[in-house]
Amino acid sequence: MMTHLLFFTIMAFAGLGVPEKSNIACTSGFAEEYPCQQMNLLSVMDLSKQGIPGASVGNDIWGWTDPESKREIVIMGLSNKAAVVDVTNPLSPKHLADIPTATSAILWRDIKVYKNHAFIVSEAMGHGMQVVDLKAILNRNSADTLVVQPVAHYRLFGSAHNIAINEDSGFAYAVGTNTCDAGLHVIDIRNPANPQFSTCVDRNIFEGVERKKPIAGGDTYTHDVQCVIYHGTDLRYSGREICVASNADTLNIVDVTDKANPRQISVIAYQGYGYVHQGWLTENHQYYLQGDEMDELKSRENTKTFIFDLTNLEQPRFMNAFHYPTKAVDHNIYVRGNHAFAANYSSGLRVLDVSKISSGKLSEVAYFDIVPETMGNDDREMYGAWSVYPYFASKTIAISGMDKKLYLVRWIGE
């Protein structure tokens, strides 16, 4: 682990970037070439054409709102960097800075934010976790894109597939690392510039789980996770820190309140799984929407989102599967209020109404397809929309494209 002062380098690139498209309404099912329903295109920006060059693909995305100025900021991963973009005016976003990869370029990069700092991990060998002060970027007045170095670099793991942060507890959970049996590598980030190792949720915790195949070198591999201070209906766990982990072939629920003694609460598998990839709790913590990245490829069925009843954390129950009208592979899904926002690769962003989830029902109410050549109907390949960030107060929705482009859209049905 190492801390050092933040520093900037002014890049020899013109300006802060301009979008290649801006302010295009969804009319008769299209925003220019993009298929859409109830979703206007605010702008498109190619982040490989400005700042640090050489990116081959785009990947994950997260957002941050400056608590003082209320400026809205996107941090989008690319193969060789993370790009910081001011989207306060979504018709004219500004590419403020790039954080270069700590080691090599690679497909996977993931970002989350806590206390005005971005935490960045990658599957690149030896990458560790970069910690970047976002306030310092905003306070720097420059007409050029900046190269930003971290204020801290956590090195107690090398590669990591993903990172989750519980902002209510101040702990980060790196998953799919080369440590902790590829389970949860838990880090205390309450002082963001000085992250400290906390504990592992590893094979000693995931005991008694019957794995159906070895995954990524360890039977406890966690691909993604959401950790919350629980306020659902299972009163035995009220106020405790609970993690719901997507472990490739099972869904695992873990109590991590006592970092010295994390405890597995339950594990569930379901018929027809392909790869238990990622999911998100409803805001009342009673239900869970699960994305399976490989089931469409195995079954040749349409895109599905799986619904789980978590009203009893010790006995989670599969309820139903929602079938989309498309055949795309689903990737990442997030819940805001009564709606879920799903990035489903070649069919783009899909918006689901979850207000009737207690009866196992979802319905699609809007979409924006960033891969117009497929129309989202006939393509099960893994390209297109990687992820989505739907939590800005302005209701601007950010979509990260594997084509290295940032898409900003707004749902006109809200």
C-alpha positions, 0 to 999 in steps of 0.5 A: 500500500502506498500514498502520495500526493495527487498530481496532474499532467496537462495533455497535449490534446485540444480542449475538453472534448466535444460530443459527436452527437447531441440533443436527438429526440426519440421519434417514431422509434428512433433517435437518428439510427438508434432504436428507442422507446421513451428515451431521448439521446442527449449526447454521445462522446467517443472517449478514445479520441481524446485524452490518453490514446490507445483504448481498444474497448470500453467497460464499466461506469459509475457516477458521482455528484459533487456535494457542494456544486452539485456537478454530475460526474461520470467515471467510465472505464476503458481498456487503458484508463478511466475517464472522468467526464462532467455531464452536468450539461448532458448536451455538452459533456466535458472530458476532464481527466484520465487515470491511466491503468496502473499496469497494462491495458485489459478488457476489464476495469471497474469503478465505484465512488465513496467520499468524493474518491473514485476506487478503480480496480482491473483484471490487469496483473498487479494493478491493485486498487487506485484511489483518485480524489475527484474534488481535486479534479474539479478544482483544477481549472484547465482547458485541456484533459488532464492525466491524474495519478492516484492519491493512494494505491492499495496493493494487497491484491493484484488483479480484481474483476470488480469492486463494490462499496457500501457507502453506509459502512465505509467498506469496499469489497473487491471480488475475483481477486488473486487473494481470499480464494477469489471471494470477498477481499474486504477493505476499510476505506473510511479514510479514503487516502489510507485504505486498510485491509479488513478481512477475507470472505473465502472458503472458510465462509462459503463452507458446505456449498456444493459447487458444480464446477471449478470456477476461476481457480477457486470454488469460492469465486465471487464475480460481483456483489452488493453490500447494504445495511439491511432494512428488509422484512427479515427482522433477525438481520435488521441493521446488519451489513449483508452482502448478496454475492453472485458466485458464478453458479450460486447466489450467496448471502453473507453477514459481514457485520462482524469483520472478524467473523463473517458468516454465510447466511444462505446459498441458492442455485436455480435451474437453467443457470449459465453464469450467475453474473450480477444483480441488485436488490430492490430498495426495500431489500425484499427482492433481488434481480439477478442477471445471468450472463450465459443462460441465453447462449446455453438455452437459446431463449430470449434475454431473461432477468431472474427474480428472487424473494429474499423476505427470508434471508435464510431461505431465499426463493426463486420466484420467476424469470422475466423474458425480454422481447430481445435475444441479447445477453444481459450484463449489469442491472441496477434498481432505482425506485420502482424501476430497474435499468439493465445494460443488455449488451447488443440490445442496449439499455432496457428499463423495467417496471418493478412495482409488481415484483411481489407477484413475480411480474416485471414489464419493460417500459423504455429502452435505448439501443446503442447497437442499431445494426442488430436492433437487439433482436438477433445477436447473442454476442457480448458487445454493446452496452456494458453497464449503466449508471441511473442515479443522477438527480437530474435523471440523466442516465449514463451508458458505457459502450464497449465501442469506447463511447459514453452515451447520455440519455433521458427517459421521457416517461418519468 
